[in-house]
Amino acid sequence: IATATVEQTEPQRLFLALSRALTVFARSRPILLLIEDLHWADRASLDLFEHLAGVLARSQEPTAAAGPILLVGSHRLRPSDDRVAQVLARLEREEGCQRISVGGFDEGGVYDLVSALGVPAPSQQLVRTIGDLSGGNPLFVREAVHHLRERNAIGVRGGASVTSLTAADLELPSTLSVAVRGRVDRLPERTRWLLVLGSLLGHSFEGSTLSEVASRDVDGVVEDLEEAVAAGLLVDEGHAYTFAHPLVRQVSLRIPSPTNRQRLHLQLATRLEQMHEARLDRVVPLVAHHLIRAGPAADPAKVAEMARRAAFQALARSALHEGAELLEAAIAHGGRAGVFPPTEMASLHLAAGRAYHRVYELGPCLDHLHAAVDGFEASEDLRGLVAALSEQARARLDFGLVSYSRLDDVEALESALARLDADVPRLRARALGTLALTYWTARASQKAEDLATQAIEIARRDGDDLLCSELSCDLALAPLQRLRTRECLGAFQEATERARELLLLGRELSGAEAASAVRDLILRYGTPSERLGAGPVFALEPLPAT
């Protein structure tokens, strides 16, 4: 230092003076020093941060001469060859330094922030769309809400705020994406094109799938993707690649124009169908996804059929959100193309209403069930009408739209049930169970008990142990209301025992809905170990036979 120039020694003198000043200040009280946005720091500021961090790391224990000091620096993810990343890598090797990864908000946090931004009663669909775009980043959440408002893309459905757009349709301001776009533009053209195709496939994609749709060998694709991994734009998870941040995918998606993007989606759907023609069921969800994103470039009749098939595949594996959204697409495209008869359209509305019911989406649930009731009435489908009215009444009870001690309007359900043939015992028993719950809510305990008993008898005669187990839960509520504890516990005990027996059989059942319903009962009434073994599976009701 003695032989150095003034320009070289001056920063070091400044750094030493600052570190000593902090030491003096910390004698009287602890100090927290927070440096935000290190990725924007100039070289001198970054050098100062490294100096302070190094000094503090080497003197971790507070002494009489130096009190406790905590230095915190926040930064965005940077590529490994970036100056900030290199400084942080050096500091991380110091014993007193620790790196903490801070993720974005979960759905609950996104919901709270969207509500705080003035959006009334955000639906899960709206929250999920904004979360997919923003990755939970609060700044991106705010900008996404602003963008939706500018486009008048937030509407109200059944009292809840929803959007007609998907995350892929939303755009963030260029001020947020320009840095990412610059990093993408620095990649070789072949790698950029692979990022575009990967962004069309989803937030994550397999290298083998990408090589198939790109008509290239896997080794070449993997080699080109390494450029994006090194730039911090992709994460190589071994079995798949994931975009490092939703913003990277959004930037990659917008490299083609909207029209070309739709054409690419259509080409991907066609390519996937050709590659998997012999086993199309395995890729139906992917094909449906791309056909829906293809917009007017795709045949609406084909979109409707593929979306319908994909929806019921999703519901069978209890992917309720995905199934409901696919049903929405099937209904919308099917209505434009006129490919589904009125009864089937009503059945799709009923299936969507049931799915939304089970994920507690009030607005879409009641809208679809109302459409299902109207559709079944117009087509004079009595079985479908009973199923829709029964689901509608249960939904109103579950969503708290019926006050305790007040009888809901179930006259239409009772009338339809009186005209129902005797050859659909399961549907009749389910409807009677719904009426039992309705009368129990109205505190008509004896009426509720009579209806539940009648429903269980029908299910027993039909040999439907699963339905008996479900209805026993409904029956237990009536004596509970009149403080007949022994009868109440007996009914719950019967429900639990039947569910335990059926759980053992359910492992050999081929029907996914039956096995799911059994597990749902165990989750509600089984022992802790049984609930752990059953897993988080939701029960689904099959559509009525029409």
Residue pairs with C-beta under 8 A, 6 or more apart in sequence:
1 8
1 9
1 12
11 44
11 47
11 48
14 48
15 47
15 48
15 51
15 52
18 48
18 52
19 51
19 52
19 55
22 31
22 33
22 52
22 69
23 65
23 66
23 67
23 69
25 31
26 62
26 66
26 67
26 68
26 69
27 64
27 65
27 66
27 67
28 67
29 67
30 67
30 68
30 69
30 70
31 67
31 68
31 69
31 70
32 70
32 72
33 52
33 69
33 70
33 71
33 72
34 72
34 73
34 74
35 41
35 45
35 49
35 71
35 72
35 73
35 74
36 73
36 74
37 74
37 75
37 76
38 46
38 49
38 73
38 74
38 75
38 84
38 88
39 75
39 76
39 78
39 82
39 84
41 49
41 84
43 83
46 83
46 84
46 87
49 71
49 73
49 87
50 87
50 90
50 91
52 71
53 71
53 73
53 91
53 94
53 97
54 91
54 94
56 69
56 71
56 96
57 91
57 94
57 95
57 96
57 97
58 94
58 96
59 66
60 95
60 96
62 68
73 88
74 102
75 84
75 88
77 232
77 244
77 245
78 84
78 85
78 232
79 85
79 183
79 230
79 231
79 232
80 86
80 89
80 230
80 232
81 230
88 99
91 97
92 98
92 99
103 136
104 131
104 134
104 135
104 136
104 137
104 138
105 112
105 113
105 131
105 136
105 137
105 138
105 141
106 136
107 124
107 127
107 128
107 131
109 136
110 127
110 130
110 131
110 134
110 136
110 141
111 122
111 127
113 138
113 141
113 142
114 122
114 126
114 127
114 130
114 141
114 145
115 121
115 122
117 141
117 142
117 145
119 126
119 145
119 154
119 161
120 156
120 161
121 159
121 160
121 161
122 160
122 161
123 157
123 160
123 161
123 162
123 361
123 363
123 364
124 321
124 359
124 360
124 361
125 162
125 163
125 321
125 325
125 361
125 364
126 154
126 160
126 161
126 162
126 163
128 321
129 163
129 165
129 166
129 167
129 170
130 141
130 144
130 145
130 148
130 167
130 170
131 141
132 167
132 203
132 246
133 140
133 144
133 167
133 170
133 172
133 246
133 250
134 140
134 141
134 143
134 144
134 246
135 245
135 246
135 247
139 176
140 172
140 176
140 246
140 247
143 172
143 173
143 176
144 170
144 172
147 170
147 171
147 172
147 173
148 154
148 163
148 165
148 170
151 165
153 163
153 164
153 165
154 161
154 162
154 163
155 161
155 162
155 163
155 164
156 162
156 363
157 363
157 364
157 367
158 362
158 363
158 364
158 365
158 366
158 367
159 362
159 363
160 361
160 362
160 363
160 364
162 363
162 364
166 293
167 246
167 250
168 250
168 253
168 293
170 250
171 250
171 254
172 247
172 250
176 247
177 247
177 250
177 251
180 233
180 245
180 247
180 248
180 251
181 251
183 231
183 232
183 233
184 192
184 195
184 233
184 248
184 251
184 252
184 255
185 192
186 231
187 195
187 227
187 228
187 231
187 233
188 224
188 227
190 224
191 224
191 225
191 227
191 228
192 252
192 255
193 214
194 210
194 214
194 221
194 224
194 225
194 228
195 228
195 233
195 234
195 252
195 255
196 252
196 253
196 255
196 256
196 264
197 210
197 213
197 214
197 264
197 268
198 205
198 210
198 234
198 241
198 243
198 252
199 243
199 249
199 250
199 252
199 253
200 253
200 261
200 264
200 265
200 268
200 290
200 293
201 209
201 210
201 213
201 268
201 286
202 289
203 242
203 243
203 246
203 249
204 237
204 240
204 241
204 242
204 243
205 240
205 241
206 239
206 240
206 241
207 218
207 221
207 222
207 225
207 240
207 241
208 218
210 221
210 225
210 241
211 217
211 218
211 220
211 221
212 271
212 275
213 268
213 271
213 272
214 221
225 234
225 236
225 241
226 236
228 234
229 235
229 236
229 241
232 244
233 243
233 244
233 248
234 241
234 242
234 243
234 244
234 248
235 241
235 242
235 243
235 244
243 249
243 252
253 261
254 261
256 264
261 293
262 293
262 294
262 295
262 296
262 297
263 294
263 297
265 290
265 291
265 293
265 294
265 295
265 297
265 298
266 290
266 291
266 294
266 297
266 298
268 290
269 286
269 287
269 290
269 291
269 294
269 298
272 283
272 286
272 287
272 290
273 280
273 283
273 287
275 283
276 282
276 283
280 287
281 309
281 313
284 306
284 309
284 310
284 313
285 310
285 313
285 314
285 322
285 326
287 306
287 310
288 303
288 306
288 307
288 309
288 310
288 326
288 329
289 310
291 298
291 302
291 303
291 306
291 307
292 298
292 303
292 307
292 329
292 333
294 303
299 337
300 333
300 334
300 336
300 337
300 339
301 333
301 334
301 337
301 339
303 329
303 330
303 333
303 337
304 329
304 330
304 333
304 334
304 337
304 339
304 340
305 330
305 339
307 326
307 327
307 329
307 330
307 333
308 326
308 327
308 330
308 334
308 340
308 348
310 326
311 323
311 324
311 326
311 327
311 330
311 351
312 323
312 351
314 320
314 322
314 323
314 326
315 323
315 351
315 355
315 540
316 512
316 513
316 540
317 512
318 516
318 537
318 538
318 540
320 355
320 358
320 359
320 538
321 355
321 359
323 351
323 355
324 352
324 355
324 356
324 359
324 361
324 364
327 348
327 351
327 352
327 355
328 352
328 364
330 340
330 348
331 345
331 348
331 349
331 352
334 340
334 345
334 348
335 345
340 348
341 379
342 375
342 378
342 379
343 375
343 376
343 379
343 381
343 384
343 546
345 375
346 371
346 372
346 374
346 375
346 376
346 379
346 381
346 384
346 388
347 372
347 384
347 543
347 544
347 546
349 368
349 369
349 371
349 372
349 375
349 388
350 368
350 369
350 372
350 376
350 384
350 387
350 388
350 391
350 543
350 544
351 543
352 364
352 368
353 364
353 365
353 366
353 367
353 368
353 369
353 372
353 388
353 391
353 392
353 395
354 391
354 540
354 541
355 540
356 364
356 365
356 368
357 365
357 369
357 391
357 394
357 395
357 398
358 538
358 540
360 398
360 399
362 399
365 395
365 399
366 392
366 395
366 396
366 399
369 388
369 391
369 392
369 395
370 392
372 384
372 388
372 391
372 392
373 385
373 388
373 389
373 392
373 412
375 384
376 382
376 384
376 385
376 388
377 385
381 546
382 416
382 419
382 420
382 421
383 420
383 424
383 427
383 544
383 545
383 546
384 544
384 546
385 416
386 413
386 416
386 417
386 420
386 427
386 428
386 431
386 544
387 427
387 430
387 431
387 543
387 544
389 410
389 412
389 413
389 416
389 431
390 413
390 430
390 431
390 434
391 541
393 408
393 410
393 413
393 434
393 435
393 438
394 434
394 437
396 402
396 408
397 408
397 437
397 438
397 441
402 408
402 438
402 441
404 441
404 443
405 441
405 442
405 443
406 441
406 442
407 438
407 439
407 441
407 442
407 444
408 438
408 441
408 442
410 434
410 435
410 438
413 431
413 434
413 435
414 435
417 428
417 431
417 432
417 435
420 427
420 428
420 431
422 428
424 544
424 545
425 458
425 459
425 461
425 462
425 464
426 459
426 462
426 464
426 467
427 544
428 455
428 458
429 455
429 456
429 458
429 459
429 462
429 464
429 467
429 471
430 455
430 467
430 541
432 451
432 452
432 454
432 455
432 458
433 451
433 452
433 455
433 470
433 471
433 474
435 451
436 448
436 449
436 451
436 452
436 455
436 474
436 475
436 477
436 478
437 448
437 474
437 477
438 448
439 445
439 447
439 448
439 451
440 448
440 474
440 477
440 478
440 481
443 481
445 478
445 479
445 481
445 482
446 478
448 474
448 477
448 478
448 481
449 475
449 478
449 479
452 471
452 474
452 475
452 477
452 478
453 475
455 471
455 474
456 468
456 471
456 472
456 475
459 467
459 468
459 471
460 468
465 498
465 501
465 502
466 498
466 502
466 514
466 517
466 518
468 494
468 498
469 494
469 495
469 498
469 499
469 502
469 518
469 521
470 495
470 517
470 521
472 491
472 492
472 494
472 495
472 498
473 491
473 492
473 495
473 521
473 524
473 525
475 491
476 487
476 488
476 489
476 490
476 491
476 492
476 495
477 488
479 485
479 487
479 488
479 491
480 488
492 525
495 521
495 525
496 521
496 525
496 526
498 521
499 518
499 521
499 522
499 525
499 526
500 522
500 526
500 530
502 518
502 521
503 518
503 519
503 522
503 526
503 530
503 534
505 518
506 514
506 515
506 518
506 519
507 515
509 515
513 539
513 540
513 541
513 542
515 537
516 537
516 538
516 539
516 540
517 539
517 540
519 534
519 535
519 537
519 539
520 537
520 538
520 539
521 539
522 530
522 531
522 533
522 534
523 531
523 534
523 536
523 537
526 534
